[in-house]
């Protein structure tokens, strides 16, 4: 009889982790799904901002060319690493990470740009992009907090620090 109880308990534990997910990290499937969805929105914002920054790096012109070209390169390089971290956290939570332009277009709060704006307009658009990423990251915090998901909270804190600092530095160019 004790064998049956241990089998039942094992099935109950598996059910609490999620349907055939095999994930038992102390965060239920509903909370993991909500966090993964929030992180998917962040990933879409991060990737859209990465692409915008890389585009501006390639196409910036004018008297501040060298300064902005190098600054944008540092920013898109950091963003390329960041999208990987966000996507891997989504995967660790047991969900697929979005990875297509179509998915990003649906999930992102950052609009794509048509054409090539002047250099200072690029800076303004990047400020808005970093602020949007900060807002999206901040919106996921309550979900991570509710589920005691410290790794996600840590990732969000790091992204917030980076986006707020970068937005400040870019705004400084506009004064």
Backbone bond lengths (Angstrom), bond angles and torsions (degrees), N, CA, C in turn:
res aa  C-N    CA-C-N  psi(-1)  N-CA   C-N-CA  omega(-1)  CA-C   N-CA-C  phi
1 X - - - 1.443 - - 1.528 111.49 -
2 X 1.322 117.72 -35.77 1.457 119.83 178.97 1.521 111.16 -64.94
3 X 1.343 116.91 -29.60 1.468 119.08 176.50 1.524 110.68 -64.31
4 X 1.352 116.20 -41.76 1.459 120.20 179.25 1.520 111.24 -62.96
5 X 1.341 116.67 -41.09 1.468 120.10 179.85 1.524 110.60 -64.04
6 X 1.334 117.49 -41.50 1.460 119.03 -179.70 1.522 110.75 -67.39
7 X 1.346 116.92 -34.03 1.465 119.23 176.14 1.523 110.59 -67.74
8 X 1.334 116.98 -41.80 1.462 120.62 179.04 1.524 110.60 -63.20
9 X 1.317 116.03 -43.49 1.456 119.95 179.99 1.526 109.97 -62.44
10 X 1.312 116.47 -41.55 1.451 120.85 179.25 1.525 110.49 -61.47
11 X 1.321 117.88 -42.22 1.460 121.19 177.99 1.526 110.86 -65.38
12 X 1.330 116.82 -40.20 1.466 120.35 178.25 1.517 110.98 -64.15
13 X 1.321 116.80 -41.47 1.460 120.35 177.48 1.525 110.59 -61.80
14 X 1.332 116.13 -42.58 1.461 120.26 179.40 1.526 110.62 -64.33
15 X 1.327 117.02 -40.66 1.465 120.60 179.54 1.523 111.06 -63.32
16 X 1.323 117.43 -38.32 1.462 120.57 179.14 1.522 111.55 -66.60
17 X 1.332 116.56 -29.95 1.461 120.37 -179.98 1.519 111.43 -74.96
18 X 1.324 117.90 -23.76 1.456 121.27 -179.57 1.508 110.36 130.09
19 X 1.322 116.88 158.07 1.453 120.23 -177.06 1.531 111.45 -64.09
20 X 1.303 114.72 113.13 1.467 124.55 178.45 1.523 113.76 45.66
21 X 1.340 117.01 28.06 1.462 119.54 179.30 1.520 111.68 -82.34
22 X 1.326 116.04 -30.48 1.458 119.37 -177.12 1.516 112.87 69.46
23 X 1.306 117.57 9.84 1.467 121.49 -178.51 1.517 108.83 -99.20
24 X 1.324 114.87 121.14 1.456 120.89 179.14 1.520 108.14 -137.22
25 X 1.342 115.21 75.49 1.469 121.04 -176.70 1.522 111.99 -106.10
26 X 1.338 115.23 10.52 1.461 119.03 179.62 1.510 113.94 89.95
27 X 1.329 117.43 7.27 1.461 122.61 175.93 1.525 106.01 -125.73
28 X 1.324 116.66 121.12 1.462 121.04 -178.45 1.521 112.33 -64.31
29 X 1.317 114.85 162.46 1.463 119.93 -176.02 1.525 113.55 -61.62
30 X 1.317 118.01 -38.92 1.466 120.68 -179.39 1.527 110.10 -62.17
31 X 1.325 116.52 -45.74 1.463 119.98 178.29 1.525 111.03 -67.22
32 X 1.327 117.36 -41.58 1.469 120.00 177.86 1.521 110.90 -60.57
33 X 1.338 116.42 -40.01 1.466 120.64 179.74 1.530 110.97 -65.00
34 X 1.324 116.94 -43.18 1.467 120.65 179.81 1.524 110.81 -64.16
35 X 1.327 116.38 -43.33 1.466 120.60 179.20 1.522 109.91 -65.30
36 X 1.327 116.70 -43.98 1.478 120.68 -179.82 1.524 110.61 -61.93
37 X 1.326 117.10 -38.26 1.465 119.54 178.10 1.539 110.27 -65.56
38 X 1.323 116.13 -44.02 1.466 119.07 177.01 1.521 111.83 -61.44
39 X 1.325 116.16 -42.09 1.464 120.23 177.78 1.525 111.04 -66.90
40 X 1.317 117.64 -30.80 1.467 120.75 176.90 1.526 110.43 -65.63
41 X 1.342 116.25 -38.10 1.463 119.51 174.95 1.521 110.62 -65.44
42 X 1.337 116.51 -40.14 1.461 120.27 177.19 1.526 110.39 -64.64
43 X 1.321 117.05 -43.19 1.466 120.81 178.73 1.528 110.17 -59.16
44 X 1.324 116.71 -43.19 1.466 119.99 179.26 1.527 110.68 -62.85
45 X 1.329 117.10 -42.55 1.465 119.96 177.15 1.528 110.95 -64.20
46 X 1.325 115.97 -45.64 1.470 120.35 -179.38 1.534 110.65 -60.31
47 X 1.322 116.95 -44.25 1.464 120.04 -177.13 1.527 110.73 -69.91
48 X 1.318 116.87 -40.63 1.459 120.22 178.36 1.527 110.40 -63.23
49 X 1.337 116.69 -41.33 1.464 120.31 176.89 1.524 111.21 -66.77
50 X 1.325 117.06 -38.93 1.468 120.79 175.35 1.532 110.32 -56.70
51 X 1.325 116.03 -50.14 1.458 120.74 -177.60 1.532 110.89 -63.16
52 X 1.323 116.54 -42.28 1.467 121.09 179.02 1.534 110.02 -62.14
53 X 1.321 116.66 -45.13 1.462 121.13 -178.70 1.519 110.87 -64.65
54 X 1.322 116.84 -41.55 1.467 120.55 178.71 1.532 110.08 -64.51
55 X 1.310 116.85 -42.44 1.462 121.83 177.04 1.527 110.45 -58.64
56 X 1.331 116.04 -46.82 1.461 119.47 -179.36 1.529 110.76 -65.99
57 X 1.312 118.40 -36.54 1.464 122.33 175.85 1.527 110.15 -56.81
58 X 1.318 116.31 -46.10 1.460 120.34 -178.77 1.523 112.37 -67.82
59 X 1.326 116.76 -33.65 1.461 119.81 -166.35 1.523 115.88 -111.56
60 X 1.327 118.53 2.15 1.458 119.95 -179.57 1.530 110.12 -67.05
61 X 1.328 115.50 143.44 1.478 122.07 176.28 1.526 108.00 -140.66
62 X 1.299 115.58 171.55 1.460 120.20 174.13 1.510 112.80 109.67
63 X 1.348 115.57 -176.58 1.460 121.18 -174.41 1.526 114.13 -62.26
64 X 1.328 117.76 -23.52 1.471 120.36 179.78 1.533 111.41 -100.77
65 X 1.332 116.08 20.39 1.460 120.12 -175.41 1.525 112.56 -49.96
66 X 1.323 117.57 -56.42 1.459 120.21 -173.92 1.534 111.81 -61.16
67 X 1.322 116.33 -45.63 1.464 121.04 179.95 1.524 111.00 -59.62
68 X 1.334 116.73 -50.18 1.461 120.48 -176.84 1.529 111.82 -71.46
69 X 1.322 116.31 -39.88 1.471 120.57 179.02 1.532 109.86 -56.82
70 X 1.311 117.09 -47.41 1.467 121.08 179.65 1.532 112.05 -69.99
71 X 1.334 116.90 -40.35 1.460 120.37 179.08 1.526 110.34 -62.82
72 X 1.322 116.86 -46.64 1.459 120.51 -179.64 1.532 110.84 -63.38
73 X 1.330 116.80 -35.73 1.471 119.60 178.40 1.532 110.89 -62.47
74 X 1.315 116.45 -44.66 1.463 119.79 177.62 1.522 111.51 -62.12
75 X 1.327 115.63 -38.43 1.459 119.72 -178.83 1.522 112.51 -70.09
76 X 1.343 118.04 -43.54 1.468 117.81 -179.43 1.521 111.12 -72.76
77 X 1.323 117.97 -28.35 1.464 120.42 176.47 1.531 109.98 -65.42
78 X 1.326 116.55 -44.86 1.465 120.52 177.08 1.525 110.42 -62.88
79 X 1.328 116.84 -41.29 1.466 121.13 -178.74 1.528 111.64 -64.44
80 X 1.322 116.96 -35.15 1.470 120.17 178.88 1.520 110.75 -62.23
81 X 1.316 117.25 -37.98 1.464 120.95 176.66 1.524 110.95 -71.58
82 X 1.319 116.61 -37.58 1.467 121.45 -176.85 1.515 112.13 -65.61
83 X 1.317 118.06 -41.36 1.468 119.10 -178.55 1.527 110.33 -61.35
84 X 1.310 116.81 -34.01 1.459 120.68 178.13 1.529 110.85 -65.62
85 X 1.330 116.97 -42.86 1.467 120.84 179.07 1.521 111.97 -62.68
86 X 1.320 116.65 -42.51 1.464 120.44 -179.73 1.527 109.80 -67.02
87 X 1.332 116.62 -45.72 1.469 120.03 179.75 1.527 111.21 -61.70
88 X 1.318 117.27 -40.71 1.469 120.21 179.77 1.523 111.62 -67.13
89 X 1.331 118.30 -32.01 1.471 119.54 176.87 1.530 110.20 -68.48
90 X 1.326 116.74 -39.30 1.471 120.43 176.47 1.530 109.38 -59.75
91 X 1.322 116.47 -44.01 1.466 120.94 179.45 1.525 110.84 -64.87
92 X 1.331 117.51 -39.68 1.468 120.71 179.57 1.522 111.03 -63.54
93 X 1.319 116.74 -27.56 1.462 121.22 177.66 1.531 111.80 -81.26
94 X 1.331 116.60 -6.26 1.459 120.96 173.91 1.514 116.00 97.49
95 X 1.326 117.03 19.47 1.455 120.18 -177.79 1.517 110.44 -127.49
96 X 1.337 117.12 153.13 1.464 119.12 177.47 1.525 111.09 -71.73
97 X 1.301 115.73 140.35 1.465 121.02 176.60 1.521 108.80 -85.53
98 X 1.337 117.58 135.09 1.461 118.50 175.80 1.523 109.31 -63.70
99 X 1.332 115.74 144.90 1.458 117.89 -176.66 1.511 114.86 -147.90
100 X 1.334 117.30 20.02 1.467 119.06 178.25 1.519 109.62 -122.08
101 X 1.314 115.25 156.80 1.464 119.92 177.23 1.524 110.60 -60.64
102 X 1.331 117.43 -37.38 1.463 120.94 179.47 1.529 110.42 -62.41
103 X 1.329 117.21 -43.98 1.465 120.27 177.99 1.523 110.66 -64.39
104 X 1.321 116.64 -43.82 1.465 120.25 -179.66 1.523 111.14 -62.90
105 X 1.325 116.95 -39.62 1.466 120.21 179.70 1.523 110.95 -61.74
106 X 1.326 117.50 -36.29 1.467 121.22 179.19 1.528 112.08 -74.23
107 X 1.328 116.92 -34.47 1.461 121.20 -172.75 1.529 114.47 -92.94
108 X 1.319 117.74 -25.38 1.468 120.81 -171.42 1.521 112.80 -78.96
109 X 1.319 115.30 145.44 1.462 121.14 173.32 1.528 111.02 -94.63
110 X 1.328 116.89 0.07 1.465 122.51 -178.62 1.525 109.05 -101.32
111 X 1.317 115.74 127.68 1.461 120.28 179.82 1.518 110.90 -82.40
112 X 1.332 114.92 145.90 1.456 119.73 173.85 1.523 108.61 -76.17
113 X 1.320 115.58 155.38 1.457 120.93 179.58 1.521 110.15 -104.86
114 X 1.303 114.61 142.64 1.463 121.10 172.55 1.521 107.51 -99.57
115 X 1.308 117.02 138.78 1.448 120.52 176.84 1.521 112.68 75.20
116 X 1.329 114.64 -168.48 1.462 121.66 -177.34 1.527 108.29 -121.69
117 X 1.330 117.08 106.66 1.464 119.35 179.68 1.532 111.17 -74.02
118 X 1.335 116.98 162.47 1.468 120.16 173.90 1.534 110.06 -62.21
119 X 1.318 116.27 160.22 1.467 122.67 -173.20 1.527 113.25 -52.24
120 X 1.320 117.84 -49.47 1.463 118.96 -176.62 1.530 111.64 -71.02
121 X 1.310 117.54 -25.99 1.470 120.31 173.89 1.538 109.43 -70.21
122 X 1.326 116.25 -35.27 1.466 120.24 173.96 1.527 109.97 -58.46
123 X 1.321 115.39 -45.94 1.465 120.37 -179.51 1.527 109.60 -60.37
124 X 1.333 117.28 -45.55 1.469 120.86 178.89 1.528 111.25 -59.62
125 X 1.313 116.68 -42.85 1.461 120.95 -178.99 1.534 110.92 -66.64
126 X 1.313 116.64 -36.25 1.467 119.39 178.18 1.529 111.19 -70.92
127 X 1.327 117.34 -35.53 1.466 119.71 174.41 1.525 108.65 -58.11
128 X 1.318 116.98 -49.05 1.466 120.96 179.84 1.530 111.07 -60.42
129 X 1.326 117.05 -38.74 1.461 120.87 179.40 1.519 112.47 -65.33
130 X 1.327 116.52 -43.28 1.466 119.83 178.58 1.526 110.86 -67.29
131 X 1.314 116.84 -38.45 1.462 119.76 176.85 1.527 111.07 -64.97
132 X 1.332 116.99 -37.76 1.469 120.75 177.74 1.526 110.52 -64.62
133 X 1.324 117.22 -42.61 1.464 120.44 177.43 1.527 110.69 -61.91
134 X 1.321 116.43 -40.19 1.466 119.99 178.85 1.534 110.21 -63.30
135 X 1.323 116.92 -43.38 1.471 119.71 179.46 1.529 111.08 -63.47
136 X 1.317 116.33 -42.05 1.471 119.71 -179.99 1.519 110.42 -65.34
137 X 1.325 117.33 -45.29 1.472 120.56 178.47 1.520 110.10 -59.56
138 X 1.309 116.45 -44.45 1.470 120.90 -178.88 1.530 111.00 -63.68
139 X 1.320 117.68 -33.22 1.471 120.78 -178.67 1.525 112.65 -69.64
140 X 1.325 117.61 -19.58 1.469 121.14 -179.54 1.536 110.88 -86.76
141 X 1.323 116.92 -19.13 1.470 121.01 -177.93 1.522 114.08 -52.63
142 X 1.341 119.62 -47.80 1.470 118.21 -178.63 1.531 112.58 -59.59
143 X 1.316 117.38 -34.17 1.467 120.85 178.69 1.526 110.68 -67.05
144 X 1.334 115.96 -45.24 1.467 120.39 179.14 1.518 110.58 -66.30
145 X 1.320 116.52 -40.27 1.463 121.21 -179.67 1.525 110.98 -63.77
146 X 1.313 116.85 -45.67 1.465 122.31 -179.30 1.529 110.88 -58.55
147 X 1.320 116.55 -36.67 1.464 121.36 -176.55 1.530 112.56 -93.59
148 X 1.325 118.03 4.53 1.476 122.52 -175.06 1.530 110.87 52.78
149 X 1.327 114.59 43.93 1.471 121.64 -178.81 1.532 108.82 -94.04
150 X 1.325 115.51 79.79 1.460 121.08 -176.84 1.528 113.77 -62.79
151 X 1.343 119.78 -39.29 1.467 117.75 178.54 1.532 112.90 -60.31
152 X 1.322 116.85 -40.39 1.461 119.21 177.34 1.518 110.15 -67.81
153 X 1.324 117.85 -42.38 1.470 120.98 178.40 1.530 110.39 -59.27
154 X 1.322 116.92 -41.09 1.460 120.92 178.57 1.526 110.83 -63.72
155 X 1.322 116.53 -44.94 1.468 121.24 178.27 1.529 110.13 -60.43
156 X 1.327 116.61 -44.57 1.461 120.69 179.74 1.520 111.36 -63.22
157 X 1.331 117.28 -40.47 1.463 121.34 177.79 1.524 110.65 -60.65
158 X 1.320 116.24 -44.98 1.470 120.08 179.07 1.525 111.63 -62.13
159 X 1.340 116.15 -42.69 1.460 119.54 -179.68 1.537 110.26 -66.68
160 X 1.323 116.84 -40.86 1.461 119.87 178.30 1.523 111.51 -61.26
161 X 1.314 117.03 -46.13 1.463 120.30 179.68 1.518 110.39 -57.87
162 X 1.322 116.59 -45.88 1.460 120.74 -178.66 1.531 111.20 -64.67
163 X 1.326 117.43 -49.07 1.469 119.86 -175.62 1.523 112.07 -67.69
164 X 1.316 117.53 -39.34 1.466 119.12 178.96 1.526 111.11 -66.91
165 X 1.330 117.03 -41.22 1.467 120.53 178.91 1.528 110.73 -66.43
166 X 1.323 117.11 -43.84 1.464 120.23 -178.78 1.525 110.67 -65.37
167 X 1.340 117.15 -41.15 1.466 119.82 177.50 1.533 110.45 -61.20
168 X 1.319 116.78 -41.92 1.472 120.67 177.56 1.530 110.66 -61.04
169 X 1.328 117.11 -45.58 1.462 120.25 -178.17 1.535 110.88 -64.14
170 X 1.323 116.11 -41.43 1.470 119.58 178.34 1.526 111.25 -67.03
171 X 1.343 116.80 -42.09 1.482 119.92 177.47 1.512 110.59 -59.27
172 X 1.327 117.34 -34.09 1.463 121.28 -179.73 1.530 111.79 -61.51
173 X 1.309 116.81 -28.65 1.475 120.43 177.78 1.519 112.06 -72.16
174 X 1.308 116.90 -19.40 1.459 121.15 -175.76 1.517 113.26 -90.78
175 X 1.344 117.92 -6.92 1.461 120.82 -177.85 1.503 112.24 -83.49
